[in-house]
Amino acid sequence: MTNAEIGGVNGLSRSGERGATTASGYPLLLGIVAAAVVGGIGIASIDRAPVMGVLLLIAGVLAIALIAPGFYMLQPNQAAAITLFGSYKGTDRRTGLRWVLPWLARRKVSVRANNIISERIKVNDLRGNPIEIAAQVVWRIIDTAQALFDVDDYRAFVLVQIEAAVRTIGSRYAYDDIEHLEVTLRGHHEQVAAELRTELIARLVVAGITVDECGFTHLAYAPEIAQSMLRRQQAQAVVAARQTLVAGAVGMVEMALEQLSARQVVELDDERRAAMVSNLMVVLCGERDTQPVVNTGTLYQ
């Protein structure tokens, strides 16, 4: 679908970049020199042939006045949109000294890469927790006609759309997941950044702008809940560590009992087996160093 068709669907007249009819300025620069020479000859010949001298002078001045206003210069990664009485006539991307008819207006625009770091904004993540996000975006113009004529101020448009896209992506995912079962903002930077880039490209296409790369430069819980969320994360981490520790201890106890039975080191009835399991679990799961106790009697006395 072309830009015009898209514009028809949305009820807007979309512009589309096309090449402009322009010329190299260097031959015309020689024309300026030739016109100056003709004018000089006219001045020199006024005394001998007044009519011819005046005509040559007028011709030289008119030639300079016609040619000189048409010059402009383009640097690398710079373009000029050419208009005639408000009507778009095309875009010139060829660098160096350029020339167009003097009644055609030129509006220069940079097509270089631009880097923006957005302001920190507060967003509610998927679980409703307030978080602060800031993004870094590298963008550039790929269609000068759309950038200049389809939006009022393309730089302001980029800033607004970056904020809108960051809010959208920030509310789509949770900040963190201690169980690592879902995609989160903190744990999946590359995936979330790729989705943010896709969202930005879709939003900026109307202005003829693309996004080369983007990512988060700041991601944190909002100050009012930061301490509470930190305590929650610590508690979740402690629980997860305990679960791992208990699972490992159970495996070690089971292995110890199996080896004792297989090697017939000692015969354990149910009560002695329960006491050994209890002692081993205390040793393996306790946070403090265990103190050995010498039992001089029996388990029952």
TIMILO-184449 format. One line per 2 residues: number of its first residue (from 1); their letters; for each residue x, y negated, z of N, C-alpha, C. Coordinates in Angstrom, 3 decimals. Layout:
BEGIN
NUM	a	X:Y:Z:X:Y:Z:X:Y:Z ~ ...
//
This chain:
BEGIN
1	mt	0.852:1.197:0.000:0.000:0.000:0.000:0.884:-1.243:0.000 ~ 0.606:-2.166:-0.903:1.397:-3.391:-1.004:0.988:-4.390:0.059
3	na	1.806:-5.468:0.189:1.488:-6.519:1.156:0.157:-7.178:0.856 ~ -0.112:-7.369:-0.437:-1.380:-8.002:-0.808:-2.561:-7.131:-0.433
5	ei	-2.418:-5.776:-0.630:-3.507:-4.876:-0.276:-3.731:-4.849:1.228 ~ -2.602:-4.829:1.994:-2.718:-4.873:3.451:-3.418:-6.149:3.885
7	gg	-3.043:-7.271:3.267:-3.677:-8.537:3.603:-5.150:-8.529:3.300 ~ -5.548:-7.875:2.170:-6.956:-7.807:1.837:-7.742:-7.006:2.851
9	vn	-7.120:-5.914:3.364:-7.799:-5.098:4.362:-7.993:-5.874:5.655 ~ -6.996:-6.619:6.077:-7.049:-7.352:7.341:-7.685:-8.727:7.223
11	gl	-8.044:-9.116:6.023:-8.660:-10.422:5.850:-7.657:-11.552:5.790 ~ -6.369:-11.243:5.618:-5.335:-12.264:5.553:-4.618:-12.161:4.218
13	sr	-4.069:-13.281:3.781:-3.276:-13.298:2.558:-1.807:-13.097:2.940 ~ -1.296:-11.891:2.730:0.066:-11.572:3.105:1.025:-12.011:2.012
15	sg	2.131:-12.611:2.417:3.168:-12.991:1.478:4.097:-11.817:1.259 ~ 4.883:-11.900:0.206:5.872:-10.872:-0.093:7.062:-11.506:-0.781
17	er	8.249:-11.166:-0.326:9.443:-11.790:-0.901:9.673:-11.333:-2.336 ~ 10.091:-12.263:-3.172:10.490:-11.963:-4.542:11.642:-12.880:-4.917
19	ga	12.363:-12.503:-5.938:13.528:-13.283:-6.355:13.131:-14.618:-6.970 ~ 13.933:-15.626:-6.699:13.680:-16.959:-7.253:14.565:-17.201:-8.472
21	tt	14.095:-18.067:-9.355:14.870:-18.444:-10.537:15.781:-19.618:-10.175 ~ 17.043:-19.313:-9.967:18.023:-20.333:-9.597:19.268:-20.150:-10.468
23	as	20.209:-21.059:-10.332:21.428:-21.002:-11.141:22.644:-21.237:-10.256 ~ 23.783:-20.776:-10.734:25.027:-21.068:-10.039:25.302:-22.561:-10.100
25	gy	25.807:-23.104:-9.021:26.040:-24.542:-8.979:27.339:-24.986:-9.619 ~ 28.239:-24.051:-9.912:29.552:-24.448:-10.422:29.490:-25.037:-11.837
27	pl	28.741:-24.440:-12.780:28.620:-25.098:-14.094:27.968:-26.485:-13.988 ~ 26.965:-26.599:-13.094:26.316:-27.906:-12.933:27.255:-28.908:-12.285
29	ll	28.188:-28.411:-11.494:29.184:-29.307:-10.912:30.063:-29.909:-12.007 ~ 30.381:-29.090:-12.992:31.114:-29.616:-14.151:30.257:-30.620:-14.918
31	gi	28.949:-30.387:-14.942:28.052:-31.345:-15.591:28.081:-32.687:-14.884 ~ 28.161:-32.678:-13.516:28.276:-33.921:-12.759:29.548:-34.662:-13.163
33	va	30.642:-33.914:-13.292:31.919:-34.540:-13.684:31.801:-35.127:-15.090 ~ 31.170:-34.378:-16.010:31.002:-34.879:-17.381:30.134:-36.131:-17.404
35	aa	29.064:-36.145:-16.588:28.196:-37.326:-16.545:28.947:-38.526:-15.987 ~ 29.813:-38.285:-14.981:30.606:-39.385:-14.442:31.572:-39.931:-15.494
37	vv	32.135:-39.036:-16.302:33.048:-39.476:-17.370:32.300:-40.306:-18.396 ~ 31.076:-39.839:-18.738:30.269:-40.593:-19.712:29.937:-41.978:-19.163
39	gg	29.573:-42.038:-17.897:29.283:-43.345:-17.300:30.507:-44.237:-17.286 ~ 31.679:-43.649:-16.987:32.911:-44.440:-17.008:33.224:-44.963:-18.386
41	ig	32.992:-44.140:-19.403:33.217:-44.590:-20.777:32.271:-45.736:-21.127 ~ 31.009:-45.600:-20.652:30.037:-46.656:-20.928:30.474:-47.979:-20.306
43	ia	30.985:-47.912:-19.072:31.437:-49.144:-18.424:32.615:-49.738:-19.169 ~ 33.510:-48.877:-19.632:34.701:-49.376:-20.330:34.380:-49.969:-21.697
45	si	33.283:-49.499:-22.309:32.968:-49.952:-23.672:31.923:-51.059:-23.715 ~ 31.523:-51.578:-22.557:30.501:-52.632:-22.561:31.008:-53.887:-23.273
47	dr	32.283:-54.211:-23.070:32.808:-55.431:-23.688:32.847:-55.319:-25.206 ~ 33.233:-54.126:-25.729:33.357:-53.961:-27.179:32.005:-53.696:-27.832
49	ap	31.189:-52.791:-27.201:29.874:-52.457:-27.769:28.867:-52.463:-26.626 ~ 28.308:-53.612:-26.325:27.431:-53.729:-25.157:26.281:-52.739:-25.148
51	vm	25.596:-52.580:-26.276:24.429:-51.695:-26.308:24.843:-50.248:-26.064 ~ 25.845:-49.787:-26.780:26.318:-48.411:-26.602:26.836:-48.188:-25.189
53	gv	27.570:-49.167:-24.671:28.103:-49.025:-23.313:27.004:-48.909:-22.279 ~ 25.972:-49.722:-22.407:24.856:-49.658:-21.449:24.120:-48.331:-21.562
55	ll	23.918:-47.858:-22.786:23.234:-46.574:-22.968:24.023:-45.420:-22.361 ~ 25.352:-45.436:-22.563:26.188:-44.389:-21.976:26.160:-44.447:-20.450
57	li	26.193:-45.659:-19.922:26.152:-45.818:-18.472:24.835:-45.308:-17.897 ~ 23.736:-45.672:-18.571:22.423:-45.212:-18.103:22.311:-43.694:-18.194
59	ag	22.811:-43.122:-19.284:22.759:-41.667:-19.456:23.560:-40.959:-18.370 ~ 24.725:-41.468:-18.046:25.545:-40.848:-17.000:24.890:-40.924:-15.639
61	vl	24.330:-42.118:-15.326:23.673:-42.283:-14.029:22.447:-41.383:-13.922 ~ 21.647:-41.306:-14.973:20.458:-40.450:-14.954:20.830:-38.982:-14.816
63	ai	21.891:-38.567:-15.513:22.326:-37.168:-15.424:22.768:-36.827:-14.006 ~ 23.520:-37.727:-13.390:23.959:-37.483:-12.013:22.762:-37.467:-11.065
65	al	21.826:-38.407:-11.248:20.649:-38.475:-10.384:19.762:-37.244:-10.535 ~ 19.759:-36.633:-11.724:18.939:-35.448:-11.959:19.602:-34.183:-11.436
67	ia	20.914:-34.097:-11.588:21.610:-32.854:-11.224:21.946:-32.793:-9.737 ~ 22.434:-33.872:-9.174:22.973:-33.849:-7.809:21.971:-33.362:-6.749
69	pg	20.698:-33.778:-6.764:19.787:-33.324:-5.702:19.479:-31.834:-5.725 ~ 19.827:-31.149:-6.806:19.496:-29.726:-6.912:20.515:-28.793:-6.284
71	fy	21.623:-29.321:-5.763:22.659:-28.459:-5.179:22.281:-28.031:-3.759 ~ 22.639:-26.799:-3.449:22.582:-26.307:-2.065:23.556:-25.141:-1.948
73	ml	23.904:-24.804:-0.738:24.907:-23.767:-0.508:24.354:-22.704:0.425 ~ 24.643:-21.440:0.100:24.220:-20.313:0.919:25.437:-19.541:1.407
75	qp	25.478:-19.282:2.697:26.523:-18.475:3.295:26.108:-17.006:3.289 ~ 27.049:-16.080:3.562:26.660:-14.657:3.640:25.547:-14.440:4.655
77	nq	24.615:-13.552:4.313:23.454:-13.241:5.153:22.612:-14.482:5.427 ~ 22.463:-15.297:4.409:21.591:-16.465:4.468:20.771:-16.497:3.195
79	aa	19.527:-16.917:3.292:18.632:-16.975:2.140:17.952:-18.337:2.106 ~ 17.392:-18.668:0.944:16.665:-19.920:0.777:15.340:-19.635:0.083
81	ai	14.246:-20.017:0.735:12.924:-19.872:0.144:12.637:-21.108:-0.718 ~ 12.287:-20.888:-1.956:12.054:-21.978:-2.913:10.547:-22.204:-3.042
83	tl	10.133:-23.458:-2.878:8.715:-23.803:-3.010:8.550:-24.992:-3.947 ~ 7.384:-25.058:-4.565:7.025:-26.181:-5.428:5.671:-26.714:-4.958
85	fg	5.706:-27.902:-4.330:4.496:-28.530:-3.815:3.703:-27.554:-2.925 ~ 4.429:-26.823:-2.075:3.807:-25.893:-1.143:3.573:-24.503:-1.676
87	sy	3.821:-24.266:-2.955:3.619:-22.945:-3.546:4.938:-22.175:-3.547 ~ 4.918:-20.958:-3.013:6.126:-20.147:-2.914:6.546:-19.649:-4.285
89	kg	7.806:-19.914:-4.650:8.329:-19.535:-5.959:9.374:-18.431:-5.907 ~ 9.795:-18.023:-4.721:10.771:-16.948:-4.619:11.852:-17.279:-3.606
91	td	12.715:-16.300:-3.381:13.800:-16.440:-2.415:15.127:-16.168:-3.084 ~ 16.096:-17.023:-2.824:17.449:-16.873:-3.358:18.356:-16.340:-2.252
93	rr	18.984:-15.175:-2.478:19.891:-14.574:-1.503:21.342:-14.570:-1.991 ~ 21.612:-15.155:-3.148:22.979:-15.153:-3.683:23.802:-16.256:-3.016
95	tg	24.962:-15.864:-2.543:25.789:-16.786:-1.763:26.591:-17.725:-2.661 ~ 27.106:-18.781:-2.047:27.932:-19.747:-2.769:27.161:-21.013:-3.083
97	lr	27.697:-21.796:-4.038:27.058:-23.035:-4.468:25.954:-22.703:-5.461 ~ 24.717:-23.100:-5.136:23.557:-22.783:-5.957:22.882:-24.072:-6.433
99	wv	22.003:-23.913:-7.438:21.322:-25.095:-7.983:19.935:-24.698:-8.465 ~ 18.963:-25.574:-8.161:17.608:-25.457:-8.711:17.167:-26.843:-9.162
101	lp	16.075:-26.875:-9.849:15.517:-28.159:-10.262:15.257:-29.022:-9.032 ~ 15.580:-30.286:-9.085:15.546:-31.123:-7.873:14.177:-31.274:-7.244
103	wl	13.100:-31.051:-7.984:11.769:-31.187:-7.383:11.308:-29.903:-6.671 ~ 12.154:-28.865:-6.685:11.858:-27.657:-5.928:12.464:-27.773:-4.525
105	ar	11.659:-27.502:-3.508:12.140:-27.598:-2.120:12.816:-26.288:-1.718 ~ 13.853:-26.415:-0.894:14.575:-25.242:-0.394:14.482:-25.189:1.120
107	rk	14.145:-24.032:1.641:14.101:-23.841:3.091:14.994:-22.660:3.454 ~ 16.098:-22.973:4.106:17.057:-21.921:4.431:16.607:-21.129:5.656
109	vs	16.950:-19.830:5.656:16.630:-18.958:6.778:17.747:-17.925:6.901 ~ 18.128:-17.641:8.122:19.176:-16.661:8.383:18.591:-15.251:8.377
111	vr	19.277:-14.333:7.692:18.876:-12.925:7.714:19.908:-12.096:8.481 ~ 20.674:-12.753:9.338:21.640:-12.052:10.183:20.915:-11.358:11.345
113	an	21.619:-10.449:11.995:21.074:-9.775:13.172:21.030:-10.740:14.346 ~ 19.941:-10.699:15.085:19.757:-11.528:16.269:19.621:-10.637:17.497
115	ni	20.213:-11.043:18.590:20.153:-10.273:19.829:19.389:-11.067:20.890 ~ 18.388:-10.428:21.489:17.553:-11.077:22.502:17.495:-10.185:23.737
117	is	17.678:-10.780:24.911:17.433:-10.101:26.173:16.202:-10.772:26.792 ~ 15.158:-10.018:26.933:13.895:-10.583:27.405:13.957:-10.914:28.891
119	er	13.014:-11.721:29.320:12.883:-12.013:30.743:12.376:-10.778:31.492 ~ 12.687:-10.695:32.770:12.161:-9.604:33.582:10.660:-9.789:33.764
121	ik	9.913:-8.787:33.425:8.463:-8.854:33.574:8.005:-7.732:34.496 ~ 6.902:-7.965:35.196:6.358:-6.981:36.130:5.252:-6.202:35.431
123	vn	5.363:-4.872:35.489:4.420:-3.981:34.817:4.028:-2.878:35.787 ~ 2.800:-2.417:35.703:2.357:-1.243:36.458:2.617:0.006:35.633
125	dl	3.390:0.950:36.182:3.706:2.158:35.423:2.496:3.090:35.381 ~ 2.706:4.311:34.881:1.598:5.243:34.687:0.883:5.552:35.984
127	rg	1.612:5.562:37.108:1.014:5.869:38.410:0.512:4.623:39.128 ~ 0.601:3.467:38.480:0.119:2.238:39.090:1.126:1.529:39.961
129	np	2.363:2.000:39.991:3.396:1.352:40.802:3.950:0.137:40.060 ~ 4.062:-1.013:40.711:4.629:-2.193:40.046:6.146:-2.040:39.868
131	ie	6.604:-2.241:38.649:8.028:-2.153:38.338:8.444:-3.385:37.549 ~ 9.734:-3.665:37.551:10.300:-4.774:36.778:11.094:-4.217:35.613
133	ia	10.860:-4.784:34.421:11.521:-4.309:33.206:12.040:-5.512:32.416 ~ 13.225:-5.354:31.850:13.767:-6.303:30.872:14.387:-5.490:29.752
135	aq	14.259:-5.972:28.523:14.737:-5.222:27.362:15.697:-6.064:26.529 ~ 16.591:-5.362:25.848:17.510:-5.977:24.889:17.117:-5.482:23.502
137	vv	16.934:-6.420:22.570:16.441:-6.085:21.233:17.323:-6.746:20.180 ~ 17.735:-5.970:19.184:18.477:-6.493:18.028:17.525:-6.472:16.835
139	wr	17.206:-7.655:16.306:16.245:-7.751:15.215:16.796:-8.630:14.094 ~ 16.211:-8.497:12.914:16.620:-9.309:11.771:15.460:-9.410:10.785
141	ii	15.534:-10.427:9.957:14.497:-10.666:8.954:14.794:-9.839:7.710 ~ 13.803:-9.118:7.215:13.961:-8.380:5.969:13.071:-8.937:4.857
143	dt	12.086:-9.731:5.200:11.215:-10.366:4.212:11.071:-11.835:4.596 ~ 11.772:-12.699:3.890:11.788:-14.118:4.246:10.433:-14.778:4.018
145	aq	9.707:-14.329:3.007:8.404:-14.939:2.739:7.435:-14.689:3.890 ~ 7.396:-13.476:4.393:6.511:-13.185:5.514:6.950:-13.937:6.773
147	al	8.259:-13.995:7.018:8.753:-14.668:8.224:8.419:-16.157:8.210 ~ 8.487:-16.779:7.055:8.281:-18.221:6.975:6.823:-18.611:6.798
149	fd	6.044:-17.774:6.103:4.710:-18.207:5.700:3.566:-17.412:6.328 ~ 3.855:-16.251:6.943:2.771:-15.453:7.530:2.628:-15.653:9.032
151	vd	3.632:-16.218:9.671:3.545:-16.557:11.095:4.002:-17.999:11.262 ~ 3.499:-18.639:12.310:3.801:-20.053:12.503:5.256:-20.277:12.907
153	dy	5.747:-19.494:13.847:7.125:-19.605:14.326:7.614:-18.184:14.591 ~ 8.435:-17.665:13.676:8.782:-16.249:13.788:9.617:-15.943:15.028
155	ra	10.415:-16.885:15.519:11.205:-16.629:16.724:10.296:-16.517:17.960 ~ 9.352:-17.426:18.076:8.396:-17.335:19.182:7.550:-16.076:19.056
157	fv	7.214:-15.704:17.835:6.434:-14.492:17.589:7.190:-13.260:18.072 ~ 8.505:-13.212:17.811:9.324:-12.082:18.250:9.321:-11.976:19.770
159	lv	9.487:-13.087:20.465:9.528:-13.075:21.925:8.216:-12.545:22.514 ~ 7.104:-13.008:21.970:5.800:-12.581:22.484:5.580:-11.088:22.227
161	qi	5.945:-10.629:21.045:5.735:-9.220:20.717:6.661:-8.305:21.510 ~ 7.861:-8.761:21.828:8.759:-7.964:22.677:8.131:-7.763:24.049
163	ea	7.609:-8.846:24.627:6.971:-8.730:25.938:5.771:-7.796:25.881 ~ 4.958:-7.913:24.831:3.781:-7.048:24.708:4.181:-5.586:24.550
165	av	5.222:-5.319:23.755:5.662:-3.936:23.553:6.249:-3.346:24.827 ~ 7.027:-4.141:25.563:7.611:-3.657:26.822:6.500:-3.327:27.819
167	rt	5.479:-4.160:27.890:4.357:-3.873:28.795:3.643:-2.577:28.380 ~ 3.478:-2.379:27.099:2.792:-1.179:26.613:3.567:0.081:26.967
169	ig	4.872:0.082:26.675:5.691:1.262:26.944:5.854:1.470:28.447 ~ 6.009:0.370:29.199:6.175:0.494:30.642:4.970:1.109:31.331
171	sr	3.780:0.829:30.835:2.572:1.383:31.444:2.241:2.787:30.931 ~ 2.974:3.235:29.932:2.698:4.547:29.335:3.381:5.684:30.088
173	ya	4.434:5.379:30.841:5.198:6.413:31.545:5.352:6.059:33.012 ~ 5.614:7.087:33.812:5.940:6.873:35.221:7.390:6.438:35.340
175	yd	7.678:5.694:36.410:9.053:5.241:36.622:9.980:6.416:36.872 ~ 9.561:7.358:37.711:10.422:8.471:38.075:9.569:9.686:38.393
177	di	10.184:10.861:38.281:9.522:12.121:38.615:10.560:13.021:39.265 ~ 10.426:13.232:40.572:11.429:13.992:41.313:11.487:15.444:40.864
179	eh	10.371:15.953:40.317:10.328:17.347:39.882:10.791:17.528:38.441 ~ 11.028:16.440:37.731:11.543:16.472:36.353:10.631:17.295:35.428
181	le	9.350:17.082:35.563:8.378:17.805:34.746:7.779:16.943:33.639 ~ 8.031:15.656:33.638:7.447:14.778:32.637:8.456:13.725:32.209
183	vt	8.163:13.090:31.097:9.015:12.024:30.584:8.839:10.788:31.464 ~ 9.941:10.212:31.898:9.895:9.042:32.771:10.771:7.927:32.202
185	lr	10.532:6.726:32.686:11.310:5.577:32.233:12.764:5.689:32.671 ~ 12.982:6.164:33.885:14.339:6.226:34.413:15.129:7.424:33.912
187	gh	14.442:8.521:33.661:15.150:9.748:33.320:15.273:10.032:31.848 ~ 14.604:9.283:30.984:14.631:9.559:29.543:14.830:8.255:28.767
189	he	15.981:7.634:28.978:16.240:6.319:28.380:16.167:6.359:26.852 ~ 16.826:7.345:26.245:16.904:7.380:24.781:15.530:7.597:24.164
191	qv	14.746:8.518:24.727:13.417:8.778:24.176:12.497:7.570:24.325 ~ 12.527:6.939:25.482:11.670:5.771:25.714:12.128:4.602:24.858
193	aa	13.452:4.414:24.711:13.961:3.322:23.870:13.569:3.530:22.410 ~ 13.600:4.774:21.941:13.177:5.057:20.562:11.699:4.737:20.367
195	el	10.886:5.054:21.375:9.455:4.740:21.272:9.224:3.233:21.341 ~ 10.022:2.527:22.130:9.916:1.071:22.186:10.276:0.465:20.833
197	rt	11.307:0.989:20.185:11.692:0.482:18.861:10.575:0.702:17.843 ~ 9.966:1.886:17.869:8.854:2.165:16.958:7.697:1.204:17.200
199	el	7.402:0.948:18.473:6.319:0.019:18.821:6.632:-1.389:18.332 ~ 7.865:-1.825:18.490:8.251:-3.175:18.054:8.197:-3.310:16.539
201	ia	8.687:-2.307:15.829:8.657:-2.371:14.366:7.225:-2.495:13.863 ~ 6.322:-1.739:14.473:4.916:-1.810:14.065:4.316:-3.183:14.341
203	rl	4.749:-3.828:15.417:4.205:-5.137:15.771:4.817:-6.260:14.933 ~ 6.078:-6.112:14.524:6.797:-7.189:13.847:6.747:-7.089:12.327
205	vv	6.174:-6.025:11.798:6.145:-5.864:10.350:5.354:-6.993:9.686 ~ 4.360:-7.532:10.390:3.566:-8.621:9.829:4.416:-9.861:9.586
207	ag	5.503:-10.019:10.308:6.388:-11.175:10.143:7.616:-10.857:9.298 ~ 7.646:-9.690:8.661:8.785:-9.341:7.827:10.061:-9.124:8.618
209	it	9.944:-8.609:9.839:11.088:-8.430:10.740:11.187:-6.966:11.121 ~ 12.411:-6.455:11.198:12.646:-5.094:11.662:13.532:-5.114:12.899
211	vd	13.589:-3.993:13.587:14.387:-3.850:14.816:15.450:-2.792:14.571 ~ 16.708:-3.164:14.738:17.811:-2.227:14.536:18.036:-1.346:15.763
213	ec	17.969:-1.911:16.950:18.141:-1.132:18.165:17.525:-1.889:19.339 ~ 17.231:-1.141:20.384:16.683:-1.760:21.590:16.880:-0.816:22.761
215	gf	16.756:-1.351:23.936:16.910:-0.562:25.155:16.608:-1.431:26.359 ~ 16.526:-0.794:27.529:16.226:-1.512:28.759:17.523:-1.994:29.407
217	th	17.542:-3.256:29.787:18.683:-3.810:30.518:18.408:-3.889:32.016 ~ 17.151:-3.793:32.394:16.785:-3.828:33.816:15.557:-2.959:34.010
219	la	15.623:-2.078:35.002:14.505:-1.196:35.310:14.562:-0.874:36.791 ~ 13.575:-1.348:37.531:13.573:-1.136:38.983:12.158:-1.318:39.508
221	ya	11.924:-0.751:40.703:10.655:-1.007:41.371:10.580:-2.476:41.767 ~ 9.385:-3.015:41.812:9.188:-4.390:42.258:9.642:-4.518:43.710
223	pe	10.149:-5.691:44.105:10.693:-5.847:45.465:9.722:-5.483:46.568 ~ 8.425:-5.721:46.384:7.474:-5.486:47.464:7.294:-4.003:47.793
225	ia	7.652:-3.099:46.877:7.495:-1.669:47.169:8.820:-0.928:47.057 ~ 9.905:-1.641:46.801:11.182:-0.973:46.565:11.614:-0.118:47.759
227	qs	11.518:-0.663:48.993:11.942:0.083:50.172:11.058:1.307:50.414 ~ 9.760:1.133:50.233:8.841:2.260:50.436:9.104:3.369:49.426
229	ml	9.329:2.989:48.158:9.589:3.988:47.139:10.932:4.664:47.359 ~ 11.906:3.923:47.882:13.198:4.531:48.191:13.050:5.583:49.281
231	rr	12.270:5.272:50.316:12.045:6.259:51.371:11.308:7.478:50.827 ~ 10.355:7.250:49.929:9.639:8.376:49.339:10.573:9.243:48.515
233	qq	11.440:8.617:47.736:12.394:9.380:46.946:13.340:10.179:47.837 ~ 13.784:9.559:48.932:14.659:10.277:49.850:13.949:11.464:50.467
235	aq	12.671:11.272:50.857:11.902:12.368:51.440:11.707:13.493:50.430 ~ 11.397:13.131:49.190:11.228:14.145:48.157:12.536:14.884:47.893
237	av	13.633:14.169:47.931:14.933:14.809:47.722:15.258:15.770:48.854 ~ 14.940:15.372:50.102:15.187:16.248:51.249:14.346:17.512:51.140
239	va	13.064:17.363:50.771:12.183:18.523:50.626:12.705:19.461:49.540 ~ 13.113:18.893:48.403:13.630:19.715:47.309:14.900:20.447:47.736
241	ar	15.771:19.748:48.473:17.007:20.389:48.943:16.691:21.507:49.923 ~ 15.725:21.272:50.819:15.337:22.307:51.780:14.777:23.540:51.070
243	qt	13.965:23.300:50.061:13.398:24.427:49.319:14.498:25.267:48.687 ~ 15.474:24.603:48.101:16.588:25.327:47.502:17.396:26.084:48.551
245	lv	17.610:25.427:49.695:18.376:26.055:50.769:17.669:27.293:51.315 ~ 16.360:27.176:51.547:15.597:28.302:52.080:15.573:29.453:51.076
247	ag	15.379:29.123:49.802:15.359:30.178:48.786:16.698:30.906:48.734 ~ 17.789:30.172:48.841:19.100:30.801:48.856:19.328:31.637:50.105
249	av	18.882:31.130:51.257:19.060:31.864:52.500:18.272:33.170:52.489 ~ 17.038:33.133:51.975:16.235:34.350:51.891:16.932:35.389:51.026
251	gm	17.503:34.971:49.920:18.221:35.897:49.057:19.434:36.498:49.742 ~ 20.170:35.673:50.498:21.353:36.168:51.192:20.969:37.159:52.296
253	ve	19.899:36.870:53.049:19.445:37.786:54.096:19.005:39.110:53.496 ~ 18.253:39.028:52.407:17.792:40.243:51.747:18.970:41.085:51.274
255	ma	19.978:40.434:50.684:21.163:41.151:50.222:21.925:41.778:51.383 ~ 22.045:41.046:52.519:22.759:41.581:53.688:22.067:42.824:54.239
257	le	20.749:42.782:54.369:20.012:43.935:54.886:20.127:45.128:53.950 ~ 20.063:44.891:52.642:20.179:45.988:51.691:21.549:46.645:51.764
259	ql	22.609:45.836:51.886:23.952:46.400:51.952:24.189:47.134:53.272 ~ 23.648:46.619:54.378:23.781:47.318:55.649:23.099:48.683:55.601
261	sa	21.943:48.721:54.989:21.226:49.985:54.882:21.911:50.937:53.920 ~ 22.400:50.410:52.776:23.043:51.267:51.775:24.332:51.879:52.311
263	rq	25.088:51.131:53.077:26.364:51.632:53.608:26.199:52.335:54.959 ~ 24.963:52.337:55.479:24.658:52.988:56.752:25.548:52.461:57.881
265	vv	25.735:51.160:57.886:26.530:50.530:58.937:25.791:50.595:60.263 ~ 24.520:50.337:60.216:23.717:50.358:61.417:22.281:50.690:61.025
267	el	21.606:51.417:61.889:20.207:51.739:61.669:19.350:50.705:62.385 ~ 18.491:50.045:61.639:17.673:48.963:62.183:16.205:49.334:62.107
269	dd	15.556:49.305:63.280:14.110:49.471:63.238:13.489:48.115:62.919 ~ 12.183:48.053:62.864:11.499:46.828:62.448:11.813:45.664:63.373
271	er	11.892:45.935:64.685:12.118:44.844:65.631:13.536:44.300:65.506 ~ 14.519:45.218:65.386:15.897:44.756:65.232:16.090:44.049:63.878
273	ra	15.409:44.571:62.853:15.481:43.915:61.534:14.924:42.489:61.609 ~ 13.815:42.317:62.325:13.224:40.980:62.462:14.152:40.053:63.227
275	am	14.814:40.576:64.278:15.739:39.743:65.043:16.936:39.320:64.205 ~ 17.442:40.270:63.376:18.589:39.917:62.521:18.183:38.880:61.478
277	vs	17.016:39.053:60.896:16.540:38.074:59.903:16.425:36.700:60.539 ~ 15.886:36.656:61.761:15.738:35.372:62.447:17.092:34.729:62.705
279	nl	18.047:35.527:63.175:19.375:34.975:63.463:20.074:34.485:62.197 ~ 19.983:35.274:61.124:20.633:34.879:59.871:20.001:33.612:59.289
281	mv	18.683:33.500:59.368:18.019:32.310:58.846:18.414:31.072:59.640 ~ 18.578:31.234:60.974:19.012:30.107:61.797:20.427:29.683:61.400
283	vl	21.294:30.662:61.188:22.684:30.356:60.819:22.752:29.684:59.451 ~ 21.987:30.197:58.479:22.090:29.703:57.102:21.362:28.381:56.889
285	cg	20.276:28.155:57.620:19.455:26.965:57.377:19.669:25.864:58.407 ~ 20.364:26.154:59.501:20.552:25.133:60.514:21.494:24.035:60.055
287	er	21.237:22.819:60.514:22.076:21.682:60.161:23.301:21.577:61.067 ~ 23.270:22.199:62.233:24.376:22.133:63.167:25.167:23.443:63.137
289	dt	26.415:23.363:63.575:27.236:24.561:63.652:26.664:25.499:64.705 ~ 26.626:26.778:64.379:26.100:27.768:65.312:27.137:28.137:66.359
291	qp	26.662:28.473:67.537:27.525:28.902:68.637:27.348:30.412:68.852 ~ 28.448:31.168:68.785:28.310:32.625:68.960:27.912:32.977:70.382
293	vv	27.052:33.980:70.504:26.592:34.478:71.805:26.924:35.973:71.863 ~ 27.662:36.377:72.902:28.029:37.777:73.063:26.948:38.464:73.903
295	nt	26.307:39.423:73.318:25.243:40.162:74.008:25.860:41.402:74.665 ~ 25.896:41.433:76.001:26.508:42.557:76.727:25.509:43.636:77.046
297	gt	24.232:43.345:76.764:23.215:44.348:77.026:22.713:44.914:75.731 ~ 21.420:45.149:75.709:20.781:45.633:74.490:19.717:44.642:74.080
299	ly	19.103:44.916:72.930:18.066:44.009:72.433:16.856:44.004:73.367 ~ 16.682:45.099:74.153:15.469:45.238:74.955:15.711:44.927:76.420
301	q	16.975:44.688:76.832:17.276:44.401:78.242:18.054:43.112:78.357
//
